[in-house]
Amino acid sequence: MTPSTPRRSRARPAAAKPVVAPRPFVAHHLAPPHEILSEEESRKVLETLGALPERLPKILVSDPGLKTDPKFEGLRERGETLVGRLVRVRRPSATAGMAIAYRLIVPSVGGD
């Protein structure tokens, strides 16, 4: 016969679940930096590109990439409208050094 192991009680004292504070946003190292442009900068970029805003690729106002811009939270807290503004996305490129893309901020389905 093999010696039996002592049994542990399955009942555990009820411990209160710790309150977890929401984690601050930390950009992923693969997420390229996004920069929300002012209305004046947006106008100059559109003039330089010779394009209408509707012709640019879109980005949702709820996109987490927008949080990589330090100004993002300040703009939202002040209640400024982000819809219709342009975003500059800078990505490292093997051939161009730095590739720059522009996106038009559009409202998300939830109505942000």
C-alpha positions in Angstrom: 0.0 0.0 0.0 1.2 3.5 -0.8 1.2 6.2 1.8 -1.7 8.6 1.2 -1.0 12.3 0.9 -2.7 14.6 3.4 -5.9 16.1 2.1 -6.2 19.8 1.8 -9.4 21.6 2.6 -11.1 22.8 -0.6 -12.8 25.6 1.2 -10.9 28.9 0.9 -11.5 32.0 2.8 -13.5 34.5 0.8 -11.1 37.3 -0.1 -12.3 40.5 -1.6 -11.3 41.0 -5.2 -8.8 43.8 -5.5 -9.9 46.8 -7.4 -7.9 47.1 -10.5 -7.3 50.6 -11.9 -7.6 51.0 -15.7 -4.2 50.6 -17.3 -2.8 53.7 -19.0 -2.5 53.3 -22.8 0.9 52.1 -23.9 1.6 52.1 -27.6 2.8 48.9 -29.1 6.3 49.1 -30.5 5.0 48.1 -34.0 2.3 50.8 -34.0 3.6 53.8 -36.0 3.2 57.2 -34.5 0.1 59.1 -35.5 0.0 62.9 -35.4 -3.4 64.8 -35.5 -3.0 67.9 -37.6 -4.5 71.2 -36.9 -7.1 72.6 -39.3 -4.5 75.0 -40.8 -2.0 72.2 -41.3 -4.8 70.0 -42.8 -5.7 72.7 -45.3 -2.0 73.1 -46.3 -1.5 69.3 -46.7 -4.7 69.0 -48.9 -3.5 71.9 -51.0 -0.1 70.3 -51.5 -1.5 66.9 -52.3 -4.2 68.4 -54.6 -6.8 66.1 -53.1 -10.2 66.3 -51.6 -10.5 65.0 -48.0 -13.1 62.5 -49.1 -10.5 60.8 -51.4 -8.1 60.1 -48.6 -8.0 56.8 -46.6 -10.2 56.9 -43.5 -9.4 56.2 -39.8 -12.0 55.8 -37.1 -12.0 58.3 -34.3 -12.0 55.2 -31.9 -8.8 53.8 -33.5 -6.2 53.0 -30.9 -3.5 54.3 -33.1 -4.7 57.8 -32.5 -3.7 57.4 -28.9 -0.1 57.4 -29.9 -0.4 61.2 -30.3 0.2 63.0 -27.0 -2.3 65.7 -28.0 -5.1 63.2 -28.4 -6.4 63.0 -24.8 -6.2 66.8 -24.5 -8.2 67.4 -27.6 -10.9 64.9 -26.4 -11.0 66.4 -22.9 -11.5 69.9 -24.4 -14.3 68.5 -26.5 -12.8 69.5 -29.8 -14.2 67.7 -32.8 -11.7 65.3 -34.3 -14.0 64.1 -37.1 -12.9 65.7 -40.3 -9.3 66.3 -39.2 -6.3 64.8 -40.9 -3.8 62.4 -39.2 -0.2 62.0 -40.4 1.1 58.5 -40.0 4.9 58.0 -40.2 6.3 54.6 -40.9 9.9 53.5 -41.3 10.6 52.4 -44.8 13.5 50.4 -46.2 13.4 52.3 -49.5 12.1 55.8 -48.6 13.6 56.1 -45.1 10.3 57.4 -43.7 6.9 56.8 -45.4 4.2 59.4 -44.6 0.6 58.6 -45.0 -2.5 60.8 -44.3 -5.8 59.6 -43.0 -9.2 61.4 -42.6 -10.8 60.9 -39.2 -14.4 59.6 -39.5 -17.0 58.9 -36.8 -17.0 55.4 -35.4 -20.2 53.2 -35.4 -20.7 53.9 -31.7 -20.9 57.6 -32.4 -17.7 58.9 -30.8 
